[in-house]
Amino acid sequence: MANGCRLIILGPPGAGKGTQARQIALKIGVKHVDCGQVVRGEVTNETEFGRKAKEYMVSGRLVPDELIIGIMHKCLGQEECADGFLLDGFPRTVVQAKALDEFLDGCGVHLDYIICLEITEETAVKRLSSRRYCPKCGRVYNLLTMPPKVPGQCECGGKLEQRPDDMPETILNRMKVYEKETAPLIDFYSDRDGYLEFDGNKPGEEVSDEIVRAIREGGNC
Ligand code: AP5
């Protein structure tokens, strides 16, 4: 696990972590690891982890650290992450961040970039309540900014759905959980080499151009 670039992307719900991570991972050639997607996949497949995680996820709470750390270490240990990865949605607590540091230390590597997206609460609520996704292929749309060509239908033919945690009351709960549990990560990481902040309120392409430029100019990987 010695070559490649290792990044994490942080930000409140709706900041555009998933949207940006997909673009950046493609442009710099690393594996995108989406922790929320991993959790949803386990819930759909009704694994033991999925059964335990479901009640936390649908109410907008975080899955307990001891559960999520095990499953993410398993993901990061896979061959497809050996030449770098962009972690989206992990770590989300200081305990998870310390566990990630220990895991990477054990592999003789470290994080090259910590990308932090900032967004106003108003924009986040508007984006999340208009987000739709395709359960068949995972593609994400937005009724306001990235609508599907055929209403309610994905380009793969799948029927679009709203995530259960994208209901207004759950969105507000996720924001509160972010402030309490995840925002402290900004202090945890802000002094590190490779820490970068971006305004996530801007149009998606503008944000990804800024991030990719900063990564290429930073010279960390
Ligand atoms: P997760 O799926 O990671 O949810 P989240 O962090 O709340 O993030 P979102 O996916 O809601 O937002 P995003 O920032 O990725 O925004 P997106 O790009 O989609 O986690 C879900 C749950 O799983 C958690 O609540 C928890 O229970 C559990 N979990 C996951 N990780 C965990 C962990 N480490 N520990 C414990 N529990 C964990 O964009 C949102 C919308 O806006 C989209 O429709 C998009 O098209 C649109 N959009 C994005 N950017 C722009 C832009 N610049 N302009 C216009 N529209 C935009």
Residues whose N, C-alpha, C, O or C-beta is under 5 A from the ligand:
A	BS01	AP5	P12 P13 G14 A15 G16 K17 G18 T19 Q20 C35 G36 Q37 V39 Y56 M57 G60 R61 L62 V63 I68 G89 F90 P91 R92 R127 L128 S130 R131 R132 V140 Y141 N142 T145 M146 G200 K202 P203 G204
